[in-house]
Amino acid sequence: TMKSKYIIRIDDACPTMDRERWLLFEQIFDELSIKPIVAVIPDNRDPKQQLSPDKGDFWETVNRWKEKGWEIALHGYDHVYITQEAGLVPLNQKSEFAGLPLERQEEKIRSGIEIFRNHGLSPRVWVAPSHTFDMNTLEALKKHSSITIISDGISFRPFQRYGFTWLPLQLWKVRRIPMGLYTICYHPSATSLGQIRREGERLRSIANNIVSVDEALKRPCPKYGILDSLFHALFMTLRKSLKLITRK
């Protein structure tokens, strides 16, 4: 039997997301009792995420997810890329945050948190658009939010770094890996219905190994160390040959 555990994350929830695709994912998660991290954009301005009319019931939907035990995460502020910086997790060269002065980042975090609070939400997980954020982002999160968990970073286990608990993110579809903790990240609005159904079958095959954020963090996490940096280096070397990363 596999010793590995998986967390599922779905990105880019916003009032104009592709509802049909999101609903299909939700049905799969309900059937398999999966409690994903759902990355919610507080004030989406990204034209690529404008795929369905805003029906005005988005925040009710988010609260419904929360009641099911889904982990509602803060996903940036407006999802608009304004720099070409990679930041602390060097997967992409575009960012809403990395490279911006602290004051600008504080403003974005504060505004995003305020929108969440106005809808009765107090997130504890941060998800950066395109994985790109820097030390200023972490500073702003410490100052203006109760966020203690970062869903990102490359390792084979959760770790402590820079005053946060990191739940590493390494996969964009189901891959069976013998040991460790892996987050599989989906972008429902950018995934075809056929792909979602196929991925649902793959999720069924690992359903017993899928955990919630709370289950993943039952045991204390070690500080980021040599094993984590070795895994990171290996991952970055292999990612091109294995096509591990889908550009998002």
C-alpha positions in Angstrom: 0.0 0.0 0.0 1.1 3.6 -0.7 2.4 5.5 2.3 1.9 8.8 0.6 -0.9 11.3 1.4 -2.5 13.8 -1.0 -4.1 17.2 -0.5 -6.4 18.5 -3.3 -6.4 22.2 -4.2 -8.6 24.0 -6.7 -7.7 27.5 -7.8 -9.4 30.6 -9.1 -12.8 30.5 -7.5 -14.5 33.9 -8.3 -18.0 35.1 -9.2 -17.4 34.6 -12.9 -15.7 31.1 -12.8 -16.9 28.4 -15.2 -19.8 27.1 -13.0 -20.4 23.9 -14.9 -16.8 22.7 -14.5 -16.6 23.8 -10.8 -19.9 21.9 -10.1 -18.5 18.7 -11.7 -15.4 18.9 -9.5 -17.7 19.5 -6.5 -19.8 16.4 -7.3 -16.6 14.3 -7.5 -15.3 15.7 -4.2 -18.7 15.1 -2.5 -18.8 11.5 -3.8 -15.2 10.8 -2.5 -15.5 12.8 0.7 -12.6 15.1 -0.4 -12.2 18.3 1.5 -10.0 20.4 -0.8 -8.2 23.7 -0.3 -10.2 26.2 -2.5 -8.3 29.3 -3.6 -10.7 32.2 -3.7 -9.8 35.5 -5.5 -11.3 38.3 -3.3 -11.8 40.9 -6.1 -11.1 39.2 -9.5 -10.0 41.6 -12.3 -8.4 39.0 -14.5 -10.2 38.9 -17.8 -9.2 35.2 -18.3 -11.3 34.3 -15.2 -14.5 35.9 -16.6 -16.2 32.9 -18.0 -19.8 32.9 -16.6 -22.1 35.7 -15.7 -21.9 36.8 -12.0 -25.2 35.5 -10.5 -24.7 37.4 -7.2 -24.6 34.3 -5.1 -20.8 33.6 -5.1 -20.1 34.3 -1.4 -23.0 32.1 -0.4 -21.4 29.3 -2.5 -18.1 29.9 -0.7 -19.8 29.7 2.7 -21.5 26.5 1.6 -18.1 25.0 0.8 -16.8 26.1 4.1 -19.7 24.3 5.9 -18.7 21.1 4.0 -15.3 21.4 5.6 -13.5 22.8 2.5 -10.5 25.0 3.4 -11.2 28.5 2.0 -7.8 30.1 1.1 -6.9 33.7 0.2 -5.8 33.6 -3.5 -4.1 37.0 -4.0 -6.3 40.1 -4.4 -7.3 40.8 -8.0 -5.3 38.0 -9.9 -3.7 40.6 -12.2 0.0 40.1 -13.0 2.1 43.2 -12.8 5.7 42.1 -12.4 8.0 39.5 -14.0 9.4 38.3 -10.7 9.5 34.6 -9.6 9.8 35.3 -5.9 10.4 32.5 -3.3 9.0 29.6 -5.4 10.7 29.8 -8.8 8.1 28.2 -11.0 6.8 31.2 -13.0 8.1 34.6 -14.1 4.9 36.6 -13.5 3.4 38.0 -10.3 0.7 39.9 -8.7 3.0 40.4 -5.6 6.6 39.5 -6.0 8.8 42.5 -6.5 6.3 45.1 -5.3 7.1 47.4 -2.3 5.8 46.3 1.1 3.2 49.1 1.3 1.6 48.0 -2.0 1.5 44.4 -0.9 0.1 45.3 2.5 -2.7 47.2 0.8 -3.6 44.2 -1.4 -3.6 41.7 1.6 -5.5 44.1 3.8 -8.2 44.7 1.1 -8.5 41.0 0.3 -8.8 40.0 4.0 -11.5 42.7 4.5 -13.6 41.3 1.6 -13.3 37.8 3.2 -14.2 39.2 6.6 -17.2 41.0 5.2 -18.5 37.6 4.1 -17.8 35.9 7.5 -14.5 34.3 6.4 -11.2 34.3 8.2 -8.7 32.4 6.0 -5.7 30.6 7.5 -4.2 29.5 4.2 -2.4 31.6 1.6 -2.3 30.7 -2.2 -0.3 33.0 -4.4 -1.4 33.4 -8.0 1.2 31.7 -10.2 3.1 30.6 -7.0 4.8 34.0 -7.0 5.3 35.9 -3.8 8.3 37.2 -1.8 9.3 38.1 1.8 7.3 41.3 1.6 4.2 39.2 0.9 4.9 37.1 4.1 5.5 40.3 6.1 2.1 41.7 4.9 0.3 38.4 5.7 1.8 38.4 9.2 0.7 42.0 9.8 -2.8 42.0 8.3 -4.2 38.4 8.5 -4.4 35.4 10.7 -2.9 33.3 7.9 -0.3 30.7 9.2 -0.3 28.2 6.4 1.2 28.6 2.9 0.0 26.2 0.2 3.1 26.2 -1.9 6.8 25.3 -2.0 8.6 22.2 -3.2 9.3 19.4 -0.7 8.0 15.9 0.1 6.6 16.9 3.5 5.1 19.9 5.3 7.7 22.2 6.8 8.2 25.3 8.9 9.9 28.3 7.2 9.9 32.1 7.7 7.3 31.8 10.5 4.7 29.8 8.4 3.8 26.2 8.0 4.2 25.2 4.3 2.1 22.5 2.7 4.2 21.8 -0.4 2.6 21.8 -3.9 4.2 19.6 -6.5 1.5 18.0 -8.8 -1.1 19.1 -11.3 -2.7 15.8 -11.8 -2.8 12.4 -10.0 0.6 10.7 -9.9 1.1 7.8 -7.6 4.2 8.4 -5.5 5.2 5.9 -2.8 5.9 8.3 0.1 5.4 11.8 1.3 2.7 14.5 1.2 1.7 15.9 -2.1 -0.7 18.6 -3.1 -2.5 18.1 -6.4 -3.7 21.5 -7.9 -6.5 21.9 -10.4 -7.8 24.9 -12.3 -11.4 23.9 -12.9 -12.2 26.8 -15.2 -9.3 25.8 -17.5 -9.9 22.1 -17.5 -12.3 20.4 -20.0 -15.3 18.4 -18.7 -13.7 15.2 -20.2 -10.4 15.9 -18.4 -12.3 16.5 -15.1 -14.1 13.2 -15.4 -10.9 11.3 -16.2 -9.2 13.0 -13.3 -12.2 12.0 -11.1 -11.5 8.3 -11.9 -7.8 8.8 -10.9 -8.9 10.5 -7.7 -11.1 7.5 -6.9 -8.0 5.3 -7.2 -6.2 7.3 -4.4 -9.3 8.3 -2.4 -8.1 6.5 0.7 -4.9 8.5 0.7 -6.5 12.0 0.3 -6.4 14.1 3.5 -7.7 17.5 4.6 -5.4 20.3 5.8 -6.1 19.4 9.4 -5.2 15.7 8.8 -2.1 16.7 7.0 -0.9 18.8 9.9 -1.7 16.4 12.8 2.0 15.9 13.5 4.4 18.8 14.2 6.3 19.9 11.0 10.1 20.0 10.9 12.0 23.2 10.0 13.0 23.4 6.4 16.3 21.6 6.1 18.8 19.8 3.9 16.3 17.0 2.8 13.8 19.6 1.7 16.4 21.5 -0.3 17.6 18.3 -1.9 14.1 17.3 -2.9 13.6 20.8 -4.3 16.8 20.6 -6.4 15.8 17.2 -7.7 12.3 18.3 -8.5 13.5 21.4 -10.4 16.0 19.2 -12.4 13.4 16.6 -13.3 10.4 18.9 -13.9 11.3 19.7 -17.5 11.9 16.1 -18.5 8.9 14.8 -16.6 6.7 17.7 -17.7 5.6 17.9 -14.0 4.5 21.4 -14.3 1.7 22.9 -16.3 2.2 26.6 -16.9 -0.6 28.4 -15.0 
